[in-house]
Amino acid sequence: MDKLKLICLRNPWGQGEWKGDWSDSSDLWTPRMKNLCGFSDLVEDGIFWMDFTDFCDEFDEIYICRTYSQQSNWKSILVEDKWEGKYANGLPTN
């Protein structure tokens, strides 16, 4: 958009967002850019925008997940359980 390479990300936990350029509170947002991107800064929802260069600098791993909505034809099931065992705190880093 306007020769910018922006990426929209969502923290799946819904909290915690980027605080640099193009963050919700960034002065770089103009009314036109907000309209082009469908930008909304009304709530701390975990959705945020970043310049693609900043994204590449900040992240060396990402996990992609599909979100389900009422508008999609996807079905979702909520299962509550505990994650116990050897890798309960995440995958090994070694």
N, C-alpha and C positions, 0 to 999 in steps of 0.2 A: 504494500500500500504506500503510495507516494514514494517509491524507491526504498522503503524501509522493509526490513525483514523482521517481522514480529511473530512471536509464537505465543499462543494462549495455552496455559497449563492449569491443571487442577490438582491440588493436593487432595488425595482421596479421603483424608481424615477431615477435610473441611476447615482446617485451621492452619495458620502459618502461610504467609505469602511473601513473595519477593519484595524487597524494599528499595531497590535501585531504580534506574531509568525505566519508564513505562509501568511502574508499579501503580497501584490504585491512587496513591497520593502524589504521583509525579507531575511536575509542572509541564512536561512535554505534551500531555493530553490537550488537544484542542477540541472544541465541539464537533468539528468535522471528523477528526480521527475517531472520537468516541462513537459517532454515528456509523462510520465505515466498519468499525470493529464490533459493534454491538456491545460496547463497553458499559459496565455498570459497576459503580463503586459503593453501592448502597449498604452492603453487608460484608462482614468478614466471612466469606463463603469458601475460601480456599482457591478460588479462581483468580488467576493473575496473568498479566502479559509481561513478556520480556523481549528485548532485542535478541535476535538469534545468535549473535556473537557472544553476548553475555551468557546465554543459555549454554553454549558450547564451552565457555570458560568455567562455568559454575558446576556443571554436571558431568560426571564421567560414567554414570549409570542411570537409566530410567526404567521404570516399570510401566507398561501400558495395560490399562484395564478398561473394560467396557462398562459404561454406566447405563442403567436401565431406566426408562421413563414410561409414563402412562401412554405417551404418544407412539412409542415404538411397538412393533409386533413381538418383541422379546418378552419372555416370561421370566420372572425372578422368584426365587425362594429364599427366605431368610432362615438360616440355621444358626442357632446359638450353641456354642460349644467352648471347650477350653483347648488351648494348644499347649501340650505338655511333652516333655521329652528332651532328647539331646539338642535339638535345634529350635527349641521354643523361643529363644531370644534372637533368632535369625540365623541365616546361613553362616558358616565359618568364613572368616576373612583371610585365612592362611592358604 
